[in-house]
């Protein structure tokens, strides 16, 4: 069975319109319309160990271990926004808390948290 060109034109126009509409002017169909931090309602804590003793420090956020930073090292952790978080710097040598602070994180912000102790 042969199909004439005239019969295929409406189908070709429909496919062209569908592709143009779905393409979203060059944007991906699955691309989020808002930033991840806005969608997830998170902010970032940026930790930097500048200990005057040049020793490693453990980082605890709200009582949970998040990582160990050597002297001069940096680490970024995403946390819930709109919440006051407790940050503890703990000595890897003696095991005691050397610095503690509380910080309110706002959505999509980067909050530096540096220890000098």
N, C-alpha and C positions, 0 to 999 in steps of 0.2 A: 504494500500500500504506500503510495507516494503522497507526501504532504506538500502543498504549494507554498511558495514563499510568502504569499499574502496571508496565509493562515498562521505562519510562524511569527510575523511581525508583532502582533499583540503580545505574544508570549515573550519575545525578546525585549519589548519595551517594559513589560512587567518585571522581568528579571533585572534589567538595568536599574529600574526604580528601586527595587528591593535592595540591590547591592549598594546603591548610593545612600539609601536611608540607613542601612545597617552599619555602613562604614563610619558614620558620624563625623564626616569631614576630616578623616585622617586619624581619629581617636579610636582606640580599641573599644569594642562593645563591653568588655569586662573591666575596663579601667574604672577605678572608684571615682566618684564625683567629689569626695573630700579626702583630705590627708588621712593616713592611717591613724595618726595620733588623735585627730579630731573624732574619727569614727570610734576608736577604742577608748577615748577619753583618758589619754595617758600623757605623761611628760617624761623627760629624761633626767636622770641624775648622772653627772659626769664627775667621777672620782679621780683625784690625783694625789699620790703619796709624795709629799715633800718633807718627810720626817727629818727633824734636825739630827737624828741619830743614824740616818741613812739605812734604816732597817725595814723589812717587809711589814705590812699591816694587813690583817684580815678585815674585811668589810662586812658588816651585818646591817640589813635593812629590816626594820620591824622584827628584830630577833632572829631573822633567818640569815644564814651564811650566804653571801653573794660572790665572794672570791677573795683571792689574796693578791695584793699589789706590792711588787718590789719597789724600792726607792725610785722615784721618777716615772713610774708606770701610771697609765691612765686606763680607766674602764668606764663604759657607759651602760647604764641599766634603765630600762623603761619601767615606770611604776604608774599606779593609778593616780589620776589627777583629782584635785579637790579633796585630798586626804593629807593629814599631817603624818609624815613618816619620821620614825626614829632611826637615826644613823649612828652606828657605833663603829669606831676604829679600835681594833684589838691587837695588842702586841703578839706577834707570832713566837716571840722568845719567852716572855713571862706569862702570857695568856690573859693579862688584865686589860680592861678597857682603858685606853689612853686618851680618848676624845669621844664626846657624844654630843649630838645636836638633834633638834627637831626641825623639820622643814615642810612647809606647805608647797605642794607642787601644782602648778597650773597647767591646763591643757596646752600641749604642743610647745612647752618651754624647755630649755636646756638649763639645768641648775648646777653650777659648779660646786663641788664639795671637796675641799682640800684639807689635808691634815699637815700640820707643821710640827706636831709633837711626836 
